[in-house]
């Protein structure tokens, strides 16, 4: 990115809402809200995943 483009980007960043700025900062840190949501859901669901028929926890793709 050229310096002039960087200055323009920073000026636009200042006009974002607080929520938009927080999302942008999280993305820059590599912690997007989407990734955090997926990680949370997986951490909660993983211990509970089991076949509804036989209750086995040895699952494979497509329910087989």
C-alpha positions as CSV (number, residue, x, y, z in Angstrom):
1,X,0.0,0.0,0.0
2,X,1.3,3.4,-0.9
3,X,1.7,6.0,1.9
4,X,-1.0,8.2,0.5
5,X,-3.4,5.2,0.5
6,X,-2.5,4.4,4.1
7,X,-3.2,8.0,5.2
8,X,-6.6,7.8,3.5
9,X,-7.4,4.5,5.2
10,X,-6.5,5.8,8.6
11,X,-8.6,8.9,8.1
12,X,-11.6,6.7,7.1
13,X,-11.0,4.4,10.1
14,X,-11.6,7.4,12.4
15,X,-15.1,7.8,10.9
16,X,-16.2,4.3,11.8
17,X,-18.5,3.5,14.6
18,X,-17.0,2.1,17.8
19,X,-18.3,-1.4,16.9
20,X,-16.8,-1.2,13.4
21,X,-13.5,0.0,14.9
22,X,-13.5,-2.9,17.3
23,X,-14.2,-5.4,14.6
24,X,-11.4,-3.9,12.5
25,X,-8.9,-4.1,15.3
26,X,-9.9,-7.7,16.0
27,X,-9.3,-8.5,12.3
28,X,-5.9,-6.8,12.4
29,X,-5.0,-8.9,15.5
30,X,-6.2,-12.0,13.7
31,X,-9.1,-12.5,16.0
32,X,-12.2,-12.0,13.9
33,X,-15.5,-12.2,15.7
34,X,-16.5,-14.9,13.3
35,X,-13.5,-17.1,14.2
36,X,-14.2,-16.5,17.9
37,X,-17.8,-17.5,17.5
38,X,-16.9,-20.7,15.7
39,X,-14.3,-21.6,18.3
40,X,-16.8,-21.0,21.1
41,X,-19.5,-23.2,19.5
42,X,-17.0,-26.0,18.8
43,X,-15.7,-26.0,22.3
44,X,-19.2,-26.3,23.7
45,X,-20.5,-28.8,21.2
46,X,-17.5,-31.1,20.8
47,X,-17.9,-32.9,24.2
48,X,-21.6,-33.5,23.5
49,X,-21.5,-34.8,19.9
50,X,-22.8,-38.3,19.6
51,X,-24.9,-40.5,17.4
52,X,-28.6,-40.0,18.3
53,X,-29.3,-43.7,17.6
54,X,-26.4,-45.6,19.2
55,X,-24.9,-42.7,21.3
56,X,-21.4,-43.5,19.9
57,X,-18.9,-40.6,20.0
58,X,-17.0,-42.0,17.0
59,X,-18.6,-39.8,14.3
60,X,-17.7,-39.4,10.7
61,X,-18.8,-37.0,8.0
62,X,-22.3,-37.3,6.6
63,X,-23.5,-39.2,9.7
64,X,-22.1,-42.6,8.8
